Amino acid sequence: MLPLTFVVTRAAAFMVSNALPWFAALATRVMARRLDVPEIVVHGICLYLAAYVAEVERNAALVCPMRVFHDLRRNRPAHRPKSSSRASA
């Protein structure tokens, strides 16, 4: 016999996994009615925004301040070059 907590957890997970698509469809329908546009337009905009955010996050990871700092530190020369211009004494 399975423990009661396991059965309740599995039942809750099953209900949530079935409810999420329904809530997403409801949110899309409500937003489309509010904006007075077809649902497919709202869906397309959501996909575009998701792709845009993913691209921004990918590019932000490329210019992460800590990564830039370590790259600059790694490429910096070990000694400072001496000045070629000498002051006349």
N, CA, C and O atoms as a GROMACS GRO file, in nm:
protein
  356
    1MET      N    1   0.082  -0.118   0.000
    1MET     CA    2   0.000   0.000   0.000
    1MET      C    3   0.087   0.125   0.000
    1MET      O    4   0.185   0.132   0.074
    2LEU      N    5   0.052   0.223  -0.082
    2LEU     CA    6   0.130   0.345  -0.093
    2LEU      C    7   0.098   0.440   0.022
    2LEU      O    8  -0.016   0.446   0.068
    3PRO      N    9   0.198   0.515   0.066
    3PRO     CA   10   0.171   0.614   0.170
    3PRO      C   11   0.074   0.721   0.118
    3PRO      O   12   0.071   0.752  -0.001
    4LEU      N   13  -0.003   0.775   0.209
    4LEU     CA   14  -0.105   0.873   0.172
    4LEU      C   15  -0.044   0.999   0.112
    4LEU      O   16  -0.100   1.057   0.019
    5THR      N   17   0.070   1.042   0.165
    5THR     CA   18   0.134   1.164   0.112
    5THR      C   19   0.175   1.146  -0.033
    5THR      O   20   0.164   1.239  -0.113
    6PHE      N   21   0.222   1.025  -0.069
    6PHE     CA   22   0.261   0.999  -0.206
    6PHE      C   23   0.140   1.007  -0.299
    6PHE      O   24   0.148   1.065  -0.407
    7VAL      N   25   0.030   0.948  -0.256
    7VAL     CA   26  -0.092   0.948  -0.338
    7VAL      C   27  -0.144   1.090  -0.356
    7VAL      O   28  -0.184   1.128  -0.466
    8VAL      N   29  -0.146   1.167  -0.248
    8VAL     CA   30  -0.194   1.305  -0.255
    8VAL      C   31  -0.103   1.389  -0.342
    8VAL      O   32  -0.152   1.470  -0.422
    9THR      N   33   0.027   1.372  -0.329
    9THR     CA   34   0.123   1.447  -0.412
    9THR      C   35   0.105   1.415  -0.559
    9THR      O   36   0.105   1.505  -0.643
   10ARG      N   37   0.090   1.286  -0.591
   10ARG     CA   38   0.071   1.248  -0.731
   10ARG      C   39  -0.060   1.302  -0.787
   10ARG      O   40  -0.066   1.344  -0.902
   11ALA      N   41  -0.166   1.300  -0.705
   11ALA     CA   42  -0.295   1.352  -0.750
   11ALA      C   43  -0.288   1.502  -0.774
   11ALA      O   44  -0.343   1.553  -0.871
   12ALA      N   45  -0.220   1.574  -0.684
   12ALA     CA   46  -0.207   1.718  -0.700
   12ALA      C   47  -0.124   1.751  -0.824
   12ALA      O   48  -0.159   1.843  -0.899
   13ALA      N   49  -0.016   1.677  -0.847
   13ALA     CA   50   0.067   1.700  -0.965
   13ALA      C   51  -0.012   1.673  -1.092
   13ALA      O   52   0.003   1.745  -1.191
   14PHE      N   53  -0.094   1.570  -1.091
   14PHE     CA   54  -0.175   1.536  -1.208
   14PHE      C   55  -0.276   1.646  -1.236
   14PHE      O   56  -0.296   1.684  -1.351
   15MET      N   57  -0.340   1.698  -1.131
   15MET     CA   58  -0.440   1.804  -1.150
   15MET      C   59  -0.374   1.932  -1.200
   15MET      O   60  -0.429   1.999  -1.288
   16VAL      N   61  -0.258   1.966  -1.146
   16VAL     CA   62  -0.189   2.088  -1.190
   16VAL      C   63  -0.143   2.074  -1.333
   16VAL      O   64  -0.156   2.167  -1.412
   17SER      N   65  -0.088   1.958  -1.369
   17SER     CA   66  -0.040   1.939  -1.506
   17SER      C   67  -0.153   1.944  -1.607
   17SER      O   68  -0.132   1.985  -1.721
   18ASN      N   69  -0.272   1.904  -1.567
   18ASN     CA   70  -0.387   1.913  -1.657
   18ASN      C   71  -0.448   2.053  -1.657
   18ASN      O   72  -0.509   2.094  -1.756
   19ALA      N   73  -0.432   2.126  -1.548
   19ALA     CA   74  -0.494   2.258  -1.537
   19ALA      C   75  -0.411   2.368  -1.605
   19ALA      O   76  -0.467   2.468  -1.650
   20LEU      N   77  -0.280   2.350  -1.613
   20LEU     CA   78  -0.196   2.455  -1.671
   20LEU      C   79  -0.232   2.490  -1.816
   20LEU      O   80  -0.246   2.608  -1.847
   21PRO      N   81  -0.249   2.393  -1.904
   21PRO     CA   82  -0.289   2.430  -2.041
   21PRO      C   83  -0.425   2.500  -2.045
   21PRO      O   84  -0.446   2.591  -2.125
   22TRP      N   85  -0.516   2.458  -1.958
   22TRP     CA   86  -0.648   2.520  -1.954
   22TRP      C   87  -0.636   2.666  -1.909
   22TRP      O   88  -0.701   2.754  -1.966
   23PHE      N   89  -0.553   2.693  -1.806
   23PHE     CA   90  -0.533   2.830  -1.760
   23PHE      C   91  -0.462   2.915  -1.865
   23PHE      O   92  -0.492   3.033  -1.880
   24ALA      N   93  -0.367   2.856  -1.937
   24ALA     CA   94  -0.299   2.930  -2.044
   24ALA      C   95  -0.397   2.968  -2.154
   24ALA      O   96  -0.394   3.081  -2.204
   25ALA      N   97  -0.485   2.876  -2.192
   25ALA     CA   98  -0.586   2.906  -2.294
   25ALA      C   99  -0.683   3.013  -2.244
   25ALA      O  100  -0.723   3.101  -2.320
   26LEU      N  101  -0.720   3.004  -2.117
   26LEU     CA  102  -0.810   3.105  -2.060
   26LEU      C  103  -0.744   3.243  -2.059
   26LEU      O  104  -0.807   3.342  -2.095
   27ALA      N  105  -0.617   3.248  -2.020
   27ALA     CA  106  -0.546   3.376  -2.017
   27ALA      C  107  -0.534   3.435  -2.157
   27ALA      O  108  -0.549   3.555  -2.175
   28THR      N  109  -0.506   3.349  -2.256
   28THR     CA  110  -0.497   3.396  -2.394
   28THR      C  111  -0.632   3.451  -2.442
   28THR      O  112  -0.638   3.556  -2.506
   29ARG      N  113  -0.739   3.379  -2.410
   29ARG     CA  114  -0.872   3.422  -2.453
   29ARG      C  115  -0.911   3.554  -2.386
   29ARG      O  116  -0.966   3.643  -2.451
   30VAL      N  117  -0.883   3.567  -2.257
   30VAL     CA  118  -0.916   3.691  -2.185
   30VAL      C  119  -0.836   3.808  -2.241
   30VAL      O  120  -0.890   3.916  -2.262
   31MET      N  121  -0.707   3.787  -2.265
   31MET     CA  122  -0.623   3.894  -2.319
   31MET      C  123  -0.670   3.934  -2.459
   31MET      O  124  -0.672   4.052  -2.492
   32ALA      N  125  -0.706   3.836  -2.541
   32ALA     CA  126  -0.753   3.866  -2.676
   32ALA      C  127  -0.883   3.947  -2.672
   32ALA      O  128  -0.900   4.042  -2.748
   33ARG      N  129  -0.973   3.909  -2.583
   33ARG     CA  130  -1.098   3.986  -2.572
   33ARG      C  131  -1.071   4.126  -2.521
   33ARG      O  132  -1.133   4.222  -2.567
   34ARG      N  133  -0.981   4.138  -2.427
   34ARG     CA  134  -0.949   4.270  -2.370
   34ARG      C  135  -0.888   4.362  -2.475
   34ARG      O  136  -0.920   4.481  -2.481
   35LEU      N  137  -0.800   4.307  -2.559
   35LEU     CA  138  -0.735   4.387  -2.664
   35LEU      C  139  -0.818   4.394  -2.792
   35LEU      O  140  -0.786   4.471  -2.883
   36ASP      N  141  -0.924   4.314  -2.799
   36ASP     CA  142  -1.011   4.308  -2.916
   36ASP      C  143  -0.934   4.267  -3.041
   36ASP      O  144  -0.944   4.330  -3.146
   37VAL      N  145  -0.857   4.160  -3.027
   37VAL     CA  146  -0.782   4.101  -3.139
   37VAL      C  147  -0.808   3.951  -3.139
   37VAL      O  148  -0.852   3.896  -3.038
   38PRO      N  149  -0.780   3.884  -3.251
   38PRO     CA  150  -0.797   3.738  -3.252
   38PRO      C  151  -0.698   3.669  -3.157
   38PRO      O  152  -0.590   3.721  -3.129
   39GLU      N  153  -0.737   3.553  -3.109
   39GLU     CA  154  -0.651   3.479  -3.015
   39GLU      C  155  -0.517   3.442  -3.078
   39GLU      O  156  -0.416   3.440  -3.009
   40ILE      N  157  -0.516   3.412  -3.207
   40ILE     CA  158  -0.392   3.372  -3.272
   40ILE      C  159  -0.290   3.485  -3.271
   40ILE      O  160  -0.170   3.461  -3.265
   41VAL      N  161  -0.338   3.609  -3.276
   41VAL     CA  162  -0.246   3.724  -3.269
   41VAL      C  163  -0.182   3.732  -3.132
   41VAL      O  164  -0.061   3.755  -3.120
   42VAL      N  165  -0.261   3.713  -3.027
   42VAL     CA  166  -0.207   3.714  -2.891
   42VAL      C  167  -0.107   3.601  -2.874
   42VAL      O  168  -0.002   3.619  -2.813
   43HIS      N  169  -0.139   3.485  -2.927
   43HIS     CA  170  -0.049   3.370  -2.918
   43HIS      C  171   0.083   3.398  -2.990
   43HIS      O  172   0.191   3.368  -2.939
   44GLY      N  173   0.073   3.458  -3.110
   44GLY     CA  174   0.194   3.491  -3.186
   44GLY      C  175   0.280   3.594  -3.115
   44GLY      O  176   0.403   3.584  -3.116
   45ILE      N  177   0.216   3.693  -3.053
   45ILE     CA  178   0.291   3.795  -2.980
   45ILE      C  179   0.363   3.732  -2.861
   45ILE      O  180   0.477   3.766  -2.832
   46CYS      N  181   0.295   3.640  -2.794
   46CYS     CA  182   0.358   3.572  -2.680
   46CYS      C  183   0.480   3.491  -2.724
   46CYS      O  184   0.582   3.491  -2.657
   47LEU      N  185   0.468   3.423  -2.837
   47LEU     CA  186   0.583   3.347  -2.888
   47LEU      C  187   0.697   3.440  -2.925
   47LEU      O  188   0.813   3.411  -2.897
   48TYR      N  189   0.664   3.553  -2.989
   48TYR     CA  190   0.767   3.649  -3.027
   48TYR      C  191   0.837   3.703  -2.902
   48TYR      O  192   0.960   3.713  -2.899
   49LEU      N  193   0.760   3.738  -2.799
   49LEU     CA  194   0.820   3.790  -2.677
   49LEU      C  195   0.907   3.687  -2.608
   49LEU      O  196   1.013   3.721  -2.555
   50ALA      N  197   0.864   3.563  -2.607
   50ALA     CA  198   0.944   3.457  -2.545
   50ALA      C  199   1.077   3.441  -2.619
   50ALA      O  200   1.182   3.425  -2.556
   51ALA      N  201   1.073   3.444  -2.752
   51ALA     CA  202   1.196   3.433  -2.830
   51ALA      C  203   1.286   3.554  -2.809
   51ALA      O  204   1.408   3.540  -2.800
   52TYR      N  205   1.227   3.672  -2.800
   52TYR     CA  206   1.304   3.794  -2.779
   52TYR      C  207   1.373   3.792  -2.642
   52TYR      O  208   1.491   3.826  -2.631
   53VAL      N  209   1.299   3.753  -2.539
   53VAL     CA  210   1.357   3.748  -2.405
   53VAL      C  211   1.469   3.644  -2.399
   53VAL      O  212   1.572   3.668  -2.336
   54ALA      N  213   1.450   3.530  -2.465
   54ALA     CA  214   1.555   3.427  -2.467
   54ALA      C  215   1.680   3.480  -2.535
   54ALA      O  216   1.791   3.453  -2.489
   55GLU      N  217   1.664   3.555  -2.643
   55GLU     CA  218   1.780   3.611  -2.714
   55GLU      C  219   1.850   3.717  -2.630
   55GLU      O  220   1.973   3.722  -2.625
   56VAL      N  221   1.773   3.802  -2.563
   56VAL     CA  222   1.832   3.904  -2.476
   56VAL      C  223   1.910   3.838  -2.363
   56VAL      O  224   2.020   3.882  -2.329
   57GLU      N  225   1.854   3.733  -2.304
   57GLU     CA  226   1.925   3.664  -2.196
   57GLU      C  227   2.051   3.598  -2.247
   57GLU      O  228   2.152   3.596  -2.176
   58ARG      N  229   2.048   3.544  -2.368
   58ARG     CA  230   2.168   3.481  -2.424
   58ARG      C  231   2.277   3.586  -2.447
   58ARG      O  232   2.393   3.563  -2.415
   59ASN      N  233   2.237   3.701  -2.503
   59ASN     CA  234   2.335   3.806  -2.527
   59ASN      C  235   2.385   3.867  -2.397
   59ASN      O  236   2.502   3.906  -2.388
   60ALA      N  237   2.300   3.875  -2.297
   60ALA     CA  238   2.343   3.929  -2.169
   60ALA      C  239   2.445   3.836  -2.104
   60ALA      O  240   2.536   3.883  -2.035
   61ALA      N  241   2.431   3.707  -2.126
   61ALA     CA  242   2.528   3.613  -2.070
   61ALA      C  243   2.663   3.630  -2.137
   61ALA      O  244   2.767   3.605  -2.076
   62LEU      N  245   2.662   3.674  -2.264
   62LEU     CA  246   2.789   3.695  -2.334
   62LEU      C  247   2.865   3.814  -2.279
   62LEU      O  248   2.988   3.816  -2.285
   63VAL      N  249   2.796   3.914  -2.227
   63VAL     CA  250   2.862   4.033  -2.174
   63VAL      C  251   2.844   4.042  -2.022
   63VAL      O  252   2.834   4.151  -1.966
   64CYS      N  253   2.841   3.928  -1.958
   64CYS     CA  254   2.832   3.923  -1.813
   64CYS      C  255   2.948   4.000  -1.754
   64CYS      O  256   3.062   3.977  -1.795
   65PRO      N  257   2.926   4.092  -1.660
   65PRO     CA  258   3.034   4.174  -1.606
   65PRO      C  259   3.150   4.093  -1.547
   65PRO      O  260   3.267   4.129  -1.565
   66MET      N  261   3.120   3.985  -1.479
   66MET     CA  262   3.227   3.904  -1.422
   66MET      C  263   3.308   3.836  -1.532
   66MET      O  264   3.430   3.824  -1.521
   67ARG      N  265   3.241   3.791  -1.638
   67ARG     CA  266   3.314   3.728  -1.748
   67ARG      C  267   3.404   3.829  -1.818
   67ARG      O  268   3.519   3.799  -1.850
   68VAL      N  269   3.352   3.950  -1.841
   68VAL     CA  270   3.432   4.055  -1.904
   68VAL      C  271   3.551   4.089  -1.815
   68VAL      O  272   3.662   4.106  -1.865
   69PHE      N  273   3.529   4.100  -1.684
   69PHE     CA  274   3.637   4.132  -1.591
   69PHE      C  275   3.746   4.025  -1.596
   69PHE      O  276   3.864   4.058  -1.601
   70HIS      N  277   3.707   3.899  -1.595
   70HIS     CA  278   3.806   3.791  -1.599
   70HIS      C  279   3.878   3.788  -1.733
   70HIS      O  280   3.998   3.761  -1.737
   71ASP      N  281   3.809   3.815  -1.842
   71ASP     CA  282   3.874   3.818  -1.973
   71ASP      C  283   3.975   3.932  -1.980
   71ASP      O  284   4.086   3.914  -2.032
   72LEU      N  285   3.937   4.049  -1.928
   72LEU     CA  286   4.031   4.161  -1.930
   72LEU      C  287   4.152   4.132  -1.841
   72LEU      O  288   4.265   4.164  -1.877
   73ARG      N  289   4.127   4.070  -1.728
   73ARG     CA  290   4.237   4.037  -1.637
   73ARG      C  291   4.330   3.934  -1.699
   73ARG      O  292   4.451   3.941  -1.682
   74ARG      N  293   4.274   3.840  -1.770
   74ARG     CA  294   4.353   3.734  -1.832
   74ARG      C  295   4.438   3.790  -1.946
   74ARG      O  296   4.550   3.743  -1.967
   75ASN      N  297   4.389   3.888  -2.021
   75ASN     CA  298   4.458   3.941  -2.138
   75ASN      C  299   4.548   4.060  -2.106
   75ASN      O  300   4.618   4.109  -2.194
   76ARG      N  301   4.548   4.107  -1.981
   76ARG     CA  302   4.630   4.221  -1.942
   76ARG      C  303   4.777   4.178  -1.936
   76ARG      O  304   4.806   4.069  -1.888
   77PRO      N  305   4.869   4.261  -1.983
   77PRO     CA  306   5.010   4.224  -1.974
   77PRO      C  307   5.056   4.219  -1.828
   77PRO      O  308   5.002   4.290  -1.743
   78ALA      N  309   5.156   4.134  -1.799
   78ALA     CA  310   5.202   4.116  -1.662
   78ALA      C  311   5.278   4.238  -1.612
   78ALA      O  312   5.272   4.271  -1.493
   79HIS      N  313   5.349   4.305  -1.701
   79HIS     CA  314   5.424   4.425  -1.660
   79HIS      C  315   5.378   4.544  -1.742
   79HIS      O  316   5.328   4.530  -1.854
   80ARG      N  317   5.394   4.661  -1.685
   80ARG     CA  318   5.355   4.782  -1.756
   80ARG      C  319   5.467   4.823  -1.849
   80ARG      O  320   5.583   4.828  -1.806
   81PRO      N  321   5.437   4.853  -1.973
   81PRO     CA  322   5.543   4.898  -2.064
   81PRO      C  323   5.595   5.035  -2.021
   81PRO      O  324   5.518   5.122  -1.979
   82LYS      N  325   5.726   5.052  -2.033
   82LYS     CA  326   5.786   5.179  -1.997
   82LYS      C  327   5.754   5.283  -2.104
   82LYS      O  328   5.738   5.252  -2.222
   83SER      N  329   5.746   5.405  -2.060
   83SER     CA  330   5.715   5.513  -2.151
   83SER      C  331   5.831   5.536  -2.244
   83SER      O  332   5.947   5.535  -2.202
   84SER      N  333   5.802   5.557  -2.373
   84SER     CA  334   5.910   5.577  -2.471
   84SER      C  335   5.957   5.723  -2.472
   84SER      O  336   6.068   5.751  -2.516
   85SER      N  337   5.875   5.813  -2.423
   85SER     CA  338   5.917   5.953  -2.421
   85SER      C  339   5.988   5.981  -2.290
   85SER      O  340   5.933   5.958  -2.182
   86ARG      N  341   6.112   6.032  -2.301
   86ARG     CA  342   6.190   6.063  -2.182
   86ARG      C  343   6.199   6.215  -2.167
   86ARG      O  344   6.216   6.289  -2.264
   87ALA      N  345   6.186   6.257  -2.046
   87ALA     CA  346   6.194   6.400  -2.019
   87ALA      C  347   6.341   6.440  -2.017
   87ALA      O  348   6.424   6.372  -1.957
   88SER      N  349   6.373   6.550  -2.081
   88SER     CA  350   6.513   6.600  -2.084
   88SER      C  351   6.544   6.666  -1.952
   88SER      O  352   6.467   6.746  -1.900
   89ALA      N  353   6.662   6.629  -1.899
   89ALA     CA  354   6.700   6.688  -1.771
   89ALA      C  355   6.809   6.788  -1.787
   89ALA      O  356   6.853   6.848  -1.689
   0.00000   0.00000   0.00000
